[in-house]
Amino acid sequence: MTGDMTDVPTDVLIAGSGPTGLTLACDLALRGLTVRIIDQRTEPHRESRGKGLTPESIATFGPLGVAERMAAVGRAGVTLRKYFDGACVGDTTVEDGLVIGQWQVERVLRERLSELGVHVEYGARLAGIGQDAEGVSTRLADGRSVRSRYLAGCDGGRSASRGLLGIPFEGSTAQEEVMVLGDVRAPGLSREFWHQWFTSDGGGVLLCPIPGTDSFQLQASRELDERGEPLPPSLESFQRLFDRHARMPGIRLEEATWLSSWRVNVRMATRLREGRAFLAGDAAHVHPIAGGLGMNTGIQDAVTLGRTLAAALTGPADKHVLDAYEAERLPVAAELLVDTAQRMERVLAAVREPGIGTEAGLG
C-alpha cells in the first residue's frame, strides 16, 4: 500500500488477517469483488491458538477451494488419552472435525487468497474511520488512507475498528487468569493422543499434538507464587506444571515458541454494524474456550457477511440488505456466549472425575 489511496476505492477493506478476515477475503474475491486486507502485525504468526475445525467450517471451505487442503494439513479426529493423579484411566475418540493449528488454517487461506490476486498488507494499523453516503475513509497510523465502499472489522478481541466505531463491547472479564497456554516440543511423548492429565486437587495439564509439526499445544492450570499470585507463562513454569500433573520424569519440554495466558472473557458487541462498517469474529464476540467454537464461529460470521456485502454491492444497498448480517449473526453470538459458558462449567466439574476430559464440553 503506497501513497494516498482515497481516489481509488476498493469494494471492501478488511481489517485483520485471522481466519475470519481471510475467509471473508477469499469469499469476496471469488465473487469477483475487489478486496484489500490489512493487518497491524508485521508478519504472519505461527501460534496454534484455535486448533480445530468443525464439520460446518470444513463444509464452508469447500466452495472456497480449500477444504481438501485443510484436510491434507490437519488430522481427522483425535483420541483423548485421560490420566488421573498420574495414572492412565482411559481413551475417548472424537471423530468429528479436524485438528489443525490456527496458523496452519491462516496459511492455507493466505495461499488461496494469493491465487486470487490478493495479498495481506502487513504493518497497517488503524488510526481513524470516517464515513459518508458513498463509502468509508480509513486512516492508518503512518498517515496513509484507504477508501472503500465498506469496511469489515475482523481484528480480534482487542479490535481497533470496534473502538474507532464507538461500538460498546458489553459483558464481563474475570480478574484472575485461570490458564496458561503455549506451543512446546515434548520429545518422547506419543503424538497419537491428545494427552489430558488431571489431578484430584482440581489442576491439570493438556498436550495436544499439532499435525505436521513436532510441537504440542499446552494448556494448563496456572502456577502460583508464594504469595498466591499467578506466575507468567514460561518454559520453566510449563515444565513444573507438567511434572506436577503428568508425573512422567523422562519427558522434558523444549522450545516454547508461544507463551500466553487466558482468563474468562464473555463479551459481545451491542451491534455488528455502524453505517457501512461491520464487525465479525472475535471483534464481535469473545467467550469461554470450551468446545473450540471461537475460530469456527468467526468463519461462519465471515460467510454471512460476505453474502450480505455481495448483495449490497451487486444490487440496491437498501436498509434491509445491510441489516441482514446483524439480524442473522447477533442472536448467534448471544447464544454462543451462554452455550460456551455452560460448556466450560461442565468441563470444570467433569474433570474432577477419573476418565473424563474435555469431551465434556462437546455436543
FITI-101151 format. One line per field, with one value per residue (C-alpha): y, x, z; residue in one letter; residue number from 1. Coordinates in nm, 4 decimals, m for minus. Layout:
c2 = Y:...
c1 = X:...
c3 = Z:...
resn = a:...
resi = NUM:...
REM end
This chain:
c2 = 0.0000:0.3151:0.6751:0.8082:0.5692:0.7688:0.8226:0.4502:0.2890:m0.0837:m0.2652:m0.3940:m0.3180:m0.5927:m0.5150:m0.8298:m1.1351:m1.4104:m1.6919:m1.4609:m1.1891:m1.4330:m1.6367:m1.3182:m1.2019:m1.5335:m1.5321:m1.1785:m1.2294:m1.5433:m1.3352:m1.1031:m0.8127:m0.6018:m0.6518:m0.5400:m0.6970:m0.5241:m0.6279:m0.4322:m0.7196:m0.7062:m1.0723:m1.3877:m1.5594:m1.9279:m1.9982:m2.2896:m2.0865:m2.2245:m2.5766:m2.7385:m2.7050:m2.8264:m3.0120:m2.6896:m2.4953:m2.7696:m2.7596:m2.3820:m2.4130:m2.6384:m2.3575:m2.1544:m2.4313:m2.5055:m2.7915:m3.0589:m2.8527:m2.8180:m3.1941:m3.2580:m3.0385:m3.1358:m3.4624:m3.6033:m3.6957:m3.7240:m3.9670:m3.8082:m4.0064:m3.9231:m3.9567:m3.9004:m3.8451:m3.9697:m4.2945:m4.3550:m4.4183:m4.4295:m4.3103:m4.1340:m4.0918:m3.7826:m3.8381:m3.5154:m3.2259:m3.1640:m3.0963:m2.8184:m2.5238:m2.1789:m2.0625:m2.3520:m2.2542:m1.8992:m2.0158:m2.2224:m1.9310:m1.6850:m1.9144:m1.9386:m1.5634:m1.5123:m1.7313:m1.4910:m1.1970:m1.0569:m1.0334:m0.9346:m0.5864:m0.6007:m0.3183:m0.1295:m0.0098:0.1612:0.5177:0.6605:0.5745:0.8227:0.7557:0.9302:0.8283:0.6714:0.4846:0.4646:0.6509:0.4613:0.6389:0.4385:0.5208:0.6061:0.8732:0.6765:0.6369:0.3803:0.4489:0.1628:0.1160:m0.0993:m0.1860:m0.5204:m0.5197:m0.8709:m0.7602:m0.9692:m0.9244:m0.6010:m0.4725:m0.1279:m0.0994:m0.1637:0.1038:0.3578:0.2920:0.3514:0.0185:m0.0979:m0.4413:m0.5487:m0.8355:m0.9342:m1.0168:m1.2139:m1.0515:m1.3719:m1.5715:m1.9331:m2.0933:m2.0731:m2.1823:m2.2342:m2.4337:m2.6677:m2.9756:m3.2860:m3.5450:m3.8992:m3.8274:m4.0114:m3.7920:m4.0335:m3.8821:m3.5563:m3.6163:m3.4807:m3.5105:m3.4111:m3.4387:m3.4729:m3.1172:m2.9831:m2.8885:m3.0256:m3.0028:m3.0925:m3.1547:m3.1769:m3.2646:m3.0149:m3.2150:m3.1737:m3.0363:m3.1722:m2.9396:m2.9757:m2.7122:m2.6954:m2.5867:m2.5909:m2.4512:m2.1544:m2.1785:m1.9565:m1.7990:m1.7988:m1.5054:m1.6813:m1.4651:m1.6260:m1.6714:m1.5624:m1.8415:m1.9680:m2.2899:m2.3415:m2.2944:m2.5279:m2.7959:m2.7588:m2.7850:m3.0887:m3.2595:m3.1898:m3.3229:m3.5700:m3.7310:m3.8502:m3.7617:m3.8794:m3.6050:m3.2667:m2.9874:m2.7811:m2.4758:m2.2815:m2.0813:m1.9331:m1.8241:m1.6933:m1.6801:m1.6837:m1.5500:m1.5934:m1.3192:m1.3155:m1.0145:m0.9198:m0.6069:m0.4360:m0.4100:m0.5530:m0.2642:0.1064:0.2530:0.0923:m0.0762:m0.4233:m0.6430:m1.0176:m1.2884:m1.2007:m0.8322:m0.9030:m1.1646:m1.3409:m1.6320:m1.9345:m2.1735:m2.4920:m2.6639:m2.4898:m2.2666:m1.9332:m1.9678:m2.1648:m1.9070:m1.6352:m1.8374:m1.8588:m1.4839:m1.4268:m1.6320:m1.4490:m1.1103:m1.1993:m1.2808:m0.9532:m0.7358:m0.9085:m0.8427:m0.4769:m0.4318:m0.6065:m0.4770:m0.1975:m0.1470:m0.0726:m0.0927:m0.4432:m0.5833:m0.4233:m0.5200:m0.8874:m0.9699:m0.8343:m0.9828:m1.3280:m1.3237:m1.1129:m1.3746:m1.6434:m1.4503:m1.4101:m1.7822:m1.8648:m1.6768:m1.8674:m2.2016:m2.1803:m2.0641:m2.3733:m2.5956:m2.4503:m2.5238:m2.8828:m2.9371:m2.7903:m3.0103:m3.3257:m3.3411:m3.3947:m3.7495:m4.0023:m4.0810:m3.7621:m3.4898:m3.2023:m3.4099:m3.2966:m2.9642:m3.1125:m3.1519
c1 = 0.0000:0.1687:0.0638:m0.2869:m0.5477:m0.8664:m0.9259:m0.9183:m1.1871:m1.1964:m1.5226:m1.4337:m1.1446:m1.0893:m0.9015:m0.7443:m0.5952:m0.7015:m0.9325:m1.2360:m1.0780:m0.9083:m1.2268:m1.4169:m1.1460:m1.1498:m1.5285:m1.5458:m1.2606:m1.4286:m1.7424:m1.5397:m1.5366:m1.2300:m1.0939:m0.7972:m0.6943:m0.4651:m0.3099:m0.1230:0.1221:0.4407:0.4266:0.2175:0.2263:0.2973:0.0807:m0.1596:m0.4328:m0.7695:m0.6725:m0.9775:m1.2259:m1.5830:m1.7644:m1.9569:m1.6362:m1.4941:m1.8136:m1.7838:m1.4323:m1.5494:m1.6807:m1.3683:m1.1494:m0.9582:m1.1405:m0.9150:m0.6066:m0.7136:m0.7704:m0.4227:m0.2634:m0.4774:m0.5778:m0.9290:m1.0438:m0.8429:m0.8132:m0.8164:m0.5979:m0.7078:m0.4938:m0.5869:m0.3284:m0.0634:m0.2349:m0.3811:m0.7532:m0.8999:m0.9227:m1.2056:m1.2015:m1.3669:m1.4194:m1.5869:m1.3848:m1.0212:m0.7289:m0.5215:m0.3290:m0.4763:m0.1578:m0.1962:m0.5557:m0.4402:m0.1536:m0.3850:m0.6272:m0.3463:m0.2192:m0.5679:m0.6126:m0.2808:m0.4055:m0.6993:m0.4620:m0.4957:m0.2165:m0.2250:m0.0817:0.1127:0.2226:m0.1039:m0.2524:m0.5912:m0.5969:m0.9275:m1.2513:m1.4749:m1.7927:m2.0153:m2.3017:m2.0673:m1.8159:m1.5595:m1.2297:m0.9881:m0.6795:m0.3696:m0.1207:0.1508:m0.0670:m0.1883:m0.5580:m0.7752:m1.1062:m1.3570:m1.7274:m1.7474:m1.5246:m1.5119:m1.3547:m1.2147:m0.9315:m0.9817:m1.0960:m0.8988:m1.0458:m0.9237:m1.2047:m1.4692:m1.3168:m1.2936:m1.6554:m1.7623:m1.9442:m1.9724:m1.8343:m2.0569:m2.0083:m1.7530:m1.3847:m1.2524:m0.9771:m0.7798:m0.6033:m0.7186:m0.4999:m0.1635:m0.1053:0.1843:0.3415:0.6198:0.8100:0.7920:1.0394:0.9447:0.5740:0.3403:0.1867:m0.1025:m0.3049:m0.4280:m0.2907:m0.5049:m0.3728:m0.5990:m0.5397:m0.7616:m0.6739:m0.8537:m0.5469:m0.4325:m0.2192:m0.3090:m0.0793:m0.2338:m0.0097:m0.0315:m0.0346:0.2542:0.4829:0.6806:0.5068:0.2199:m0.0217:m0.0007:m0.2917:m0.2551:m0.3950:m0.1925:0.1070:0.1054:0.3978:0.4449:0.2025:m0.0685:m0.0150:m0.0091:0.3347:0.3799:0.3916:0.7418:0.9095:1.0323:0.6820:0.5381:0.7870:0.6980:0.3264:0.3911:0.5940:0.3269:0.0327:0.1753:0.4357:0.6471:1.0055:1.1509:0.9757:1.1433:0.9617:1.1566:1.1329:0.8343:0.7526:0.4265:0.3538:0.0157:m0.2325:m0.6107:m0.8863:m1.2613:m1.3825:m1.7509:m1.8389:m2.0239:m2.0711:m2.4053:m2.4361:m2.2488:m2.2978:m2.2234:m2.3243:m2.1008:m1.8754:m1.9271:m1.7746:m1.7076:m1.5288:m1.3643:m1.4127:m1.7836:m1.7816:m1.5438:m1.6351:m1.5030:m1.2876:m1.4803:m1.5998:m1.3463:m1.6083:m1.4259:m1.2434:m1.5317:m1.7947:m1.5799:m1.5623:m1.9421:m1.9646:m1.7413:m1.9569:m2.2735:m2.1037:m1.9674:m2.3181:m2.4515:m2.1801:m2.2080:m2.5821:m2.5240:m2.2507:m2.4322:m2.7824:m2.9612:m2.7897:m3.1103:m3.1511:m3.2982:m2.9967:m2.7392:m2.9254:m2.9410:m2.5979:m2.6635:m3.0124:m2.8678:m2.5447:m2.6162:m2.8566:m2.5990:m2.3380:m2.5709:m2.6493:m2.2795:m2.1872:m2.4455:m2.3609:m1.9843:m2.0201:m2.2305:m1.9801:m1.6981:m1.8868:m1.9466:m1.5780:m1.4535:m1.6927:m1.6399:m1.2599:m1.2648:m1.3806:m1.1245:m1.1653:m1.3423:m1.1697:m1.2518:m1.5067:m1.7485:m1.7627:m1.8633:m2.2137
c3 = 0.0000:m0.1137:m0.1068:m0.0559:m0.1954:m0.1363:m0.5107:m0.5935:m0.3769:m0.3214:m0.2640:0.0831:0.3166:0.5733:0.8943:1.0403:0.8684:1.1070:0.9954:0.9900:0.7776:0.5407:0.4907:0.4107:0.1707:m0.0185:m0.0345:m0.1741:m0.4218:m0.5574:m0.6121:m0.8333:m0.5870:m0.5133:m0.1657:0.0415:0.3703:0.6179:0.9477:1.2133:1.2597:1.0578:0.9528:0.9979:1.3372:1.3994:1.7041:1.7389:1.9194:1.7994:1.6928:1.5400:1.2551:1.2940:1.0147:0.9468:0.8870:0.6657:0.4580:0.4362:0.2974:0.0131:m0.2114:m0.1311:m0.2716:0.0477:0.2215:0.0737:0.1503:0.5139:0.5330:0.3920:0.6598:0.9573:1.1184:1.1096:1.4573:1.7757:2.0649:2.4087:2.6478:3.0021:3.3163:3.6796:3.9518:3.7095:3.6061:3.2583:3.3062:2.9557:2.5964:2.4137:2.0366:1.8911:1.5196:1.4066:1.2772:1.2038:1.4382:1.2814:1.4213:1.3645:1.1955:0.9517:0.8738:0.8080:0.5869:0.3660:0.3353:0.2552:m0.0190:m0.1683:m0.1447:m0.3213:m0.6062:m0.6310:m0.6632:m0.3115:m0.0534:0.3126:0.3672:0.6937:0.9199:0.8688:1.1978:1.2045:1.3349:1.2157:1.0409:0.8601:0.6643:0.4156:0.1877:m0.0674:0.1416:0.4196:0.4553:0.6782:0.8075:0.9008:1.1734:0.9210:0.7596:0.4590:0.3914:0.2193:0.0508:0.0346:m0.0130:0.3004:0.5970:0.7785:1.1253:1.1779:1.4030:1.7156:2.0728:2.1169:1.7907:1.6909:1.4395:1.7074:1.9270:1.6454:1.5520:1.9116:1.9448:2.3089:2.3984:2.6838:2.9248:3.1861:3.2137:3.5091:3.7109:3.7595:3.4916:3.5007:3.2368:3.0643:2.7061:2.4721:2.1920:2.3027:2.1944:2.4130:2.2787:2.3767:2.4263:2.1865:1.9191:1.8668:2.1516:2.2964:2.6463:2.9309:3.2864:3.5744:3.9460:4.2493:4.3578:4.0504:3.8466:3.5159:3.2055:2.8456:2.5495:2.2017:1.9034:1.6173:1.2904:1.0508:1.3216:1.6164:1.8617:2.1083:2.2253:2.6048:2.8222:3.1988:3.5194:3.6320:3.8648:4.1736:4.3558:4.7330:4.7656:4.5675:4.2596:3.9134:3.7609:3.3989:3.1398:3.0676:2.9597:3.3164:3.4565:3.1932:3.2997:3.6663:3.5827:3.3658:3.6364:3.8980:3.6963:3.4429:3.6701:3.3758:3.4781:3.1468:2.9448:2.9192:2.7401:2.4875:2.2625:2.3875:2.0746:2.2022:2.5580:2.6637:2.9496:2.9457:3.1651:3.1305:2.8976:2.7993:2.5872:2.2710:2.0663:2.1146:1.7360:1.4391:1.2004:1.2082:0.8733:0.6120:0.8687:1.0153:1.2869:1.2675:1.4659:1.7966:1.7212:1.7666:2.0432:2.2837:2.5076:2.7030:2.5024:2.5869:2.2715:2.0478:1.8843:1.8586:1.5264:1.3794:1.4709:1.3134:0.9914:0.9843:1.0526:0.7509:0.5152:0.6223:0.5954:0.2521:0.1331:0.2751:0.1222:m0.2149:m0.2168:m0.1335:m0.3942:m0.6785:m0.6100:m0.4256:m0.0905:0.0954:0.4701:0.4555:0.2706:0.5000:0.8165:0.7182:0.8604:1.2080:1.2140:1.1498:1.3473:1.6586:1.8025:1.7215:1.9199:2.2171:2.2184:2.1808:2.4973:2.7009:2.5402:2.5879:2.9490:3.0184:2.8369:3.0463:3.3677:3.2544:3.1777:3.5059:3.7012:3.4947:3.5011:3.8763:3.7994:3.6680:3.2997:3.1903:2.9888:2.7595:2.5686:2.8423:2.6616:2.3255:2.1933
resn = m:t:g:d:m:t:d:v:p:t:d:v:l:i:a:g:s:g:p:t:g:l:t:l:a:c:d:l:a:l:r:g:l:t:v:r:i:i:d:q:r:t:e:p:h:r:e:s:r:g:k:g:l:t:p:e:s:i:a:t:f:g:p:l:g:v:a:e:r:m:a:a:v:g:r:a:g:v:t:l:r:k:y:f:d:g:a:c:v:g:d:t:t:v:e:d:g:l:v:i:g:q:w:q:v:e:r:v:l:r:e:r:l:s:e:l:g:v:h:v:e:y:g:a:r:l:a:g:i:g:q:d:a:e:g:v:s:t:r:l:a:d:g:r:s:v:r:s:r:y:l:a:g:c:d:g:g:r:s:a:s:r:g:l:l:g:i:p:f:e:g:s:t:a:q:e:e:v:m:v:l:g:d:v:r:a:p:g:l:s:r:e:f:w:h:q:w:f:t:s:d:g:g:g:v:l:l:c:p:i:p:g:t:d:s:f:q:l:q:a:s:r:e:l:d:e:r:g:e:p:l:p:p:s:l:e:s:f:q:r:l:f:d:r:h:a:r:m:p:g:i:r:l:e:e:a:t:w:l:s:s:w:r:v:n:v:r:m:a:t:r:l:r:e:g:r:a:f:l:a:g:d:a:a:h:v:h:p:i:a:g:g:l:g:m:n:t:g:i:q:d:a:v:t:l:g:r:t:l:a:a:a:l:t:g:p:a:d:k:h:v:l:d:a:y:e:a:e:r:l:p:v:a:a:e:l:l:v:d:t:a:q:r:m:e:r:v:l:a:a:v:r:e:p:g:i:g:t:e:a:g:l:g
resi = 1:2:3:4:5:6:7:8:9:10:11:12:13:14:15:16:17:18:19:20:21:22:23:24:25:26:27:28:29:30:31:32:33:34:35:36:37:38:39:40:41:42:43:44:45:46:47:48:49:50:51:52:53:54:55:56:57:58:59:60:61:62:63:64:65:66:67:68:69:70:71:72:73:74:75:76:77:78:79:80:81:82:83:84:85:86:87:88:89:90:91:92:93:94:95:96:97:98:99:100:101:102:103:104:105:106:107:108:109:110:111:112:113:114:115:116:117:118:119:120:121:122:123:124:125:126:127:128:129:130:131:132:133:134:135:136:137:138:139:140:141:142:143:144:145:146:147:148:149:150:151:152:153:154:155:156:157:158:159:160:161:162:163:164:165:166:167:168:169:170:171:172:173:174:175:176:177:178:179:180:181:182:183:184:185:186:187:188:189:190:191:192:193:194:195:196:197:198:199:200:201:202:203:204:205:206:207:208:209:210:211:212:213:214:215:216:217:218:219:220:221:222:223:224:225:226:227:228:229:230:231:232:233:234:235:236:237:238:239:240:241:242:243:244:245:246:247:248:249:250:251:252:253:254:255:256:257:258:259:260:261:262:263:264:265:266:267:268:269:270:271:272:273:274:275:276:277:278:279:280:281:282:283:284:285:286:287:288:289:290:291:292:293:294:295:296:297:298:299:300:301:302:303:304:305:306:307:308:309:310:311:312:313:314:315:316:317:318:319:320:321:322:323:324:325:326:327:328:329:330:331:332:333:334:335:336:337:338:339:340:341:342:343:344:345:346:347:348:349:350:351:352:353:354:355:356:357:358:359:360:361:362:363
REM end
